């Protein structure tokens, strides 16, 4: 996570190591996001693909990353929605390539 105040990389919280900004809300949000992803994986295992997709789309709206993009693509693939699966896969590749250049 990057501090929104000074842009320092922050791996432990709840304060930024550089500027001492309070990041507790961001850490709480990240924990909720992680729990939501776990619920999405559970929903997939139970065959509830529509529910899993809704959760993952919400997670991706909070913070888009490779995991959320790949999971969206996988769910679309399992739903036999091949066009959207390919779009999600391509978006994941694009974000991966972009993060390598940053």
Contact map, one row per residue, 1 for C-alpha under 8 A:
111000001110000000000000000000000000000000000000000000000000000000000000000000000000000000000000000000
111100111100000000000000000000000000000000000000000000000000000000000000000000000000000000000000000000
111111111100000100001010000000000000000000000000000000000000000000000000000000000000000000000000000000
011111100000000000000000000000000000000000000000000000000000000000000000000000000000000000000000000000
001111100000000000101000000000000000000000000000000000000000000000000000000000000000000000000000000000
001111110000000001100000000000000000000000000000000000000000000000000000000000000000000000000000000000
011111111000000000000000000000000000000000000000000000000000000000000000000000000000000000000000000000
011001111100000111000000000000000000000000000000000000000000000000000000000000000000000000000000000000
111000111110000000000000000000000000000000000000000000000000000000000000000000000000000000000000000000
111000011111100110000000000000000000000000000000000000000000000000000000000000000000000000000000000000
100000001111100000000000000000000000000000000000000000000000000000000000000000000000000000000000000000
000000000111111000000000000000000000000000000000000000000000000000000000000000000000000000000000000000
000000000111111100000011001000000000000000000000000000000000000000000000000000000000000000000000000000
000000000001111100000111001000000000000000000000000000000000000000000000000000000000000000000000000000
000000000001111110011111000000000000000000000000000000000000000000000000000000000000000000000000000000
001000010100111111111110000000000000000000000000000000000000000000000000000000000000000000000000000000
000000010100001111110000000000000000000000000000000000000000000000000000000000000000000000000000000000
000001010000000111110000000000000000000000000000000000000000000000000000000000000000000000000000000000
000011000000000111111000000000000000000000000000000000000000000000000000000000000000000000000000000000
000000000000001111111100000000000000000000000000000000000000000000000000000000000000000000000000000000
001010000000001100111110000000000000000000000000000000000000000000000000000000000000000000000000000000
000000000000011100011111100000000000000000000000000000000000000000000000000000000000000000000000000000
001000000000111100001111111000000000000000000000000000000000000000000000000000000000000000000000000000
000000000000111000000111111100000000000000000000000000000000000000000000000000000000000000000000000000
000000000000000000000111111110000000000000000000000000000000000000000000000000000000000000000000000000
000000000000000000000011111111000000000000000000000000000000000000000000000000000000000000000000000000
000000000000110000000011111111100000000000000000000000000000000000000000000000000000000000000000000000
000000000000000000000001111111110000000000000000000000000000000000000000000000000000000000000000000000
000000000000000000000000111111111000000000000000000000000000000000000000000000000000000000000000000000
000000000000000000000000011111111100000000000000000000000000000000000000000000000000000000000000000000
000000000000000000000000001111111110000000000000000000000000000000000000000000000000000000000000000000
000000000000000000000000000111111111000000000000000000000000000000000000000000000000000000000000000000
000000000000000000000000000011111111100000000000000000000010010000000000000000000000000000000000000000
000000000000000000000000000001111111110000000000000000000000000000000000000000000000000000000000000000
000000000000000000000000000000111111111000000000000000000000000000000000000000000000000000000000000000
000000000000000000000000000000011111111100000000000000110010000000000000000000000000000000000000000000
000000000000000000000000000000001111111110000000000000110010000000000000000000000000000000000000000000
000000000000000000000000000000000111111111000000000000000000000000000000000000000000000000000000000000
000000000000000000000000000000000011111111100000000100100000000000000000000000000000000000000000000000
000000000000000000000000000000000001111111110000001110110000000000000000000000000000000000000000000000
000000000000000000000000000000000000111111111000000100000000000000000000000000000000000000000000000000
000000000000000000000000000000000000011111111100000000000000000000000000000000000000000000000000000000
000000000000000000000000000000000000001111111111101100000000000000000000000000000000000000000000000000
000000000000000000000000000000000000000111111111100100000000000000000000001000000000000000000000000000
000000000000000000000000000000000000000011111111000000000000000000000000000000000000000000000000000000
000000000000000000000000000000000000000001111111000000000000000000000000000000000000000000000000000000
000000000000000000000000000000000000000000111111100000000000000000000000000000000000000000000000000000
000000000000000000000000000000000000000000111111111100000000000000000000000000000000000000000000000000
000000000000000000000000000000000000000000110011111110000000000000000000001001100000000000000000000000
000000000000000000000000000000000000000000000001111111000000000000000000000000000000000000000000000000
000000000000000000000000000000000000000100100001111111100000000000000000000000000000000000000000000000
000000000000000000000000000000000000001110110001111111110000000000000000001000000000000000000000000000
000000000000000000000000000000000000000100000000111111111000000000000001001000000000000000000000000000
000000000000000000000000000000000000000000000000011111111100000000000000000000000000000000000000000000
000000000000000000000000000000000001101100000000001111111110000000000000000000000000000000000000000000
000000000000000000000000000000000001100100000000000111111111000000010011000000000000000000000000000000
000000000000000000000000000000000000000000000000000011111111100000010001000000000000000000000000000000
000000000000000000000000000000000000000000000000000001111111110000000000000000000000000000000000000000
000000000000000000000000000000001001100000000000000000111111111100010000000000000000000000000000000000
000000000000000000000000000000000000000000000000000000011111111110011000000000000000000000000000000000
000000000000000000000000000000000000000000000000000000001111111100000000000000000000000000000000000000
000000000000000000000000000000001000000000000000000000000111111100000000000000000000000000000000000000
000000000000000000000000000000000000000000000000000000000011111110000000000000000000000000000000000000
000000000000000000000000000000000000000000000000000000000011111111011000000000000000000000000000000000
000000000000000000000000000000000000000000000000000000000001001111111000000000000000000000010010000000
000000000000000000000000000000000000000000000000000000000000000111111100000000000000000000011011000000
000000000000000000000000000000000000000000000000000000000000000011111110000000000000000000000000000000
000000000000000000000000000000000000000000000000000000011011000111111111000000000000000000000000000000
000000000000000000000000000000000000000000000000000000000001000111111111100000000000000110110000000000
000000000000000000000000000000000000000000000000000000000000000001111111110000000000000110010000000000
000000000000000000000000000000000000000000000000000000010000000000111111111000000000000000000000000000
000000000000000000000000000000000000000000000000000010011000000000011111111100000000100100000000000000
000000000000000000000000000000000000000000000000000000000000000000001111111110000001111110000000000000
000000000000000000000000000000000000000000000000000000000000000000000111111111000000100000000000000000
000000000000000000000000000000000000000000010000100110000000000000000011111111100000100000000000000000
000000000000000000000000000000000000000000000000000000000000000000000001111111111101100000000000000000
000000000000000000000000000000000000000000000000000000000000000000000000111111111101100000000000000000
000000000000000000000000000000000000000000000000100000000000000000000000011111111000000000000000000000
000000000000000000000000000000000000000000000000100000000000000000000000001111111000000000000000000000
000000000000000000000000000000000000000000000000000000000000000000000000000111111100000000000000000000
000000000000000000000000000000000000000000000000000000000000000000000000000111111111100000000000000000
000000000000000000000000000000000000000000000000000000000000000000000000000110011111110000000000000000
000000000000000000000000000000000000000000000000000000000000000000000000000000001111111000000000000000
000000000000000000000000000000000000000000000000000000000000000000000000100110001111111100000000000000
000000000000000000000000000000000000000000000000000000000000000000000001111110001111111110000000000000
000000000000000000000000000000000000000000000000000000000000000000000000100000000111111111000000000000
000000000000000000000000000000000000000000000000000000000000000000000000100000000011111111100000000000
000000000000000000000000000000000000000000000000000000000000000000001101100000000001111111110000000000
000000000000000000000000000000000000000000000000000000000000000000001100100000000000111111111000000000
000000000000000000000000000000000000000000000000000000000000000000000000000000000000011111111100000000
000000000000000000000000000000000000000000000000000000000000000000001000000000000000001111111110000000
000000000000000000000000000000000000000000000000000000000000000011001100000000000000000111111111000000
000000000000000000000000000000000000000000000000000000000000000001000000000000000000000011111111100000
000000000000000000000000000000000000000000000000000000000000000000000000000000000000000001111111110000
000000000000000000000000000000000000000000000000000000000000000011000000000000000000000000111111111000
000000000000000000000000000000000000000000000000000000000000000001000000000000000000000000011111111100
000000000000000000000000000000000000000000000000000000000000000000000000000000000000000000001111111110
000000000000000000000000000000000000000000000000000000000000000000000000000000000000000000000111111111
000000000000000000000000000000000000000000000000000000000000000000000000000000000000000000000011111111
000000000000000000000000000000000000000000000000000000000000000000000000000000000000000000000001111111
000000000000000000000000000000000000000000000000000000000000000000000000000000000000000000000000111111
000000000000000000000000000000000000000000000000000000000000000000000000000000000000000000000000011111
